[in-house]
Amino acid sequence: MNKLIKSIGIAGLAGCALIAEAQANTLEVSGTIYKVSGGTTYDTWKINMLSGGTFKVDVLAYEATQKQTSTAGYQEIDLNNDGEITFLDPDTYIYRDDGLLDAGDMLARCDDSDGNHCPDSSNQPILTNTDGSADGSLFLRDPAFNVTLQAGNYLYLVADYTLSTSEAVAGINTNDNLTLPTGLPARDHGDYRLTLSSDTLNFSLAGNTITVSQVPVPGAVWLFGSALAGLATVGRRKIAAV
């Protein structure tokens, strides 16, 4: 009986390891905001939640250590290694996607980590600048937050500085010139990267649509469960035989 218990214990640890390994998941997507006549563009990512859950969003878009070039310690760093320095001041929004974009569908706004406007909704807790720096972000302009969504369709909008619902409907972020540190020349575009991560959700990408689903329990775990049940049955039979 002791050997049986030891075998079950070892198998249990192995099963836990399989579950932990299966649950980790991360998705990185990137885009570019362009300066155009009258303002700047913005990007829309569609999020298809097959089931409810919570995941982390971490934005990398401001590649400098300080806001002003004159501030002590100011440094530009090519964090995403694309050969350019980006100074987007990202302003991001989550809307319900019901086919008609309006202010009533906005669930949360997040434009700064450790700063203001993140989030508007009580179930989107902000992460600190330290929590959001795993992607290399050094300045707290980059948002980082956890989002909890029910099953359904959503839109995640990425813009520079601010983007009202009316501007989103019009398709242009009016009067925006790409926010830059003082003393630097104007730029005609800025790149950004989004990192989505969760211990319990899977992410897949097709075009601009991100599908989010529950992490399936691996087949090995189900086999382990069946084997464990079988061992327990054998154990009971041996006890009964005694």
Backbone hydrogen bonds, N-H to C=O, Kabsch-Sander energy under -0.5 kcal/mol:
donor,donor_aa,acceptor,acceptor_aa,energy
5,I,1,M,-2.2
6,K,2,N,-2.3
7,S,3,K,-2.3
8,I,4,L,-2.3
9,G,5,I,-2.4
10,I,6,K,-2.4
11,A,7,S,-2.4
12,G,8,I,-2.4
13,L,9,G,-2.0
14,A,10,I,-2.0
15,G,11,A,-2.3
16,C,12,G,-2.2
17,A,13,L,-2.1
18,L,14,A,-2.0
19,I,15,G,-2.1
20,A,16,C,-2.5
21,E,17,A,-2.2
22,A,18,L,-1.9
23,Q,19,I,-1.2
24,A,20,A,-0.7
25,N,198,S,-1.2
27,L,196,L,-2.9
29,V,194,L,-2.3
31,G,192,Y,-1.9
33,I,190,G,-3.1
35,K,188,D,-2.9
36,V,39,G,-2.7
39,G,36,V,-2.1
40,T,173,N,-1.8
41,T,34,Y,-2.4
43,D,158,V,-2.6
45,W,156,Y,-2.6
46,K,208,N,-2.5
47,I,154,Y,-3.0
48,N,46,K,-0.5
48,N,210,I,-3.0
49,M,47,I,-0.8
49,M,152,G,-3.0
50,L,48,N,-0.9
50,L,212,V,-2.9
51,S,212,V,-0.6
53,G,149,L,-2.3
55,F,147,V,-2.1
56,K,197,S,-2.9
57,V,145,F,-3.0
58,D,195,T,-1.9
59,V,143,P,-2.6
60,L,193,R,-2.6
61,A,59,V,-0.5
63,E,61,A,-0.6
63,E,86,T,-3.1
64,A,62,Y,-1.2
65,T,75,Q,-2.0
69,T,182,T,-0.8
71,T,68,Q,-1.2
74,Y,71,T,-2.0
77,I,63,E,-1.6
79,L,77,I,-1.8
81,N,78,D,-0.9
86,T,84,E,-0.5
88,L,61,A,-1.4
91,D,159,A,-2.6
92,T,110,C,-1.9
93,Y,157,L,-2.0
94,I,108,A,-2.4
95,Y,155,L,-2.6
96,R,105,D,-2.3
97,D,153,N,-2.5
98,D,96,R,-1.0
105,D,102,D,-2.0
106,M,103,A,-1.4
107,L,94,I,-3.5
108,A,94,I,-1.3
110,C,92,T,-2.7
111,D,116,N,-0.6
112,D,116,N,-0.5
113,S,140,L,-1.5
114,D,127,L,-0.8
115,G,112,D,-0.7
124,Q,121,S,-1.7
127,L,144,A,-2.2
132,G,128,T,-1.9
133,S,130,T,-1.3
134,A,131,D,-0.6
136,G,133,S,-2.1
138,L,62,Y,-0.5
139,F,62,Y,-0.5
142,D,139,F,-1.5
145,F,57,V,-2.2
146,N,125,P,-1.9
147,V,55,F,-2.9
148,T,123,N,-0.5
149,L,53,G,-2.3
149,L,147,V,-0.5
152,G,49,M,-2.0
154,Y,47,I,-2.6
155,L,95,Y,-2.8
156,Y,45,W,-3.2
157,L,93,Y,-2.4
157,L,155,L,-0.6
158,V,43,D,-2.5
159,A,91,D,-2.1
161,Y,89,D,-3.5
162,T,160,D,-1.0
168,A,164,S,-2.3
169,V,165,T,-2.4
170,A,166,S,-2.0
171,G,167,E,-1.3
172,I,167,E,-1.6
173,N,40,T,-3.2
174,T,172,I,-1.2
175,N,38,G,-2.6
176,D,173,N,-1.2
184,L,181,P,-1.6
190,G,33,I,-2.1
192,Y,31,G,-2.3
193,R,60,L,-2.0
194,L,29,V,-3.4
195,T,58,D,-2.3
196,L,27,L,-3.1
196,L,194,L,-0.5
197,S,56,K,-1.8
198,S,25,N,-2.0
202,N,213,S,-3.9
204,S,211,T,-1.8
206,A,209,T,-2.2
209,T,206,A,-1.9
210,I,46,K,-3.8
210,I,208,N,-0.6
211,T,204,S,-2.6
211,T,209,T,-0.6
212,V,48,N,-3.0
213,S,202,N,-2.0
215,V,200,T,-2.0
221,V,218,P,-1.2
222,W,218,P,-1.3
223,L,219,G,-2.5
224,F,220,A,-2.3
225,G,221,V,-2.6
226,S,222,W,-2.3
227,A,223,L,-2.7
228,L,224,F,-2.8
229,A,225,G,-2.3
230,G,226,S,-2.2
231,L,227,A,-2.5
232,A,228,L,-2.4
233,T,229,A,-1.9
234,V,230,G,-2.3
235,G,231,L,-2.5
236,R,232,A,-2.2
237,R,233,T,-2.2
238,K,234,V,-2.4
239,I,235,G,-2.3
240,A,236,R,-2.6
241,A,237,R,-2.2
242,V,238,K,-1.7
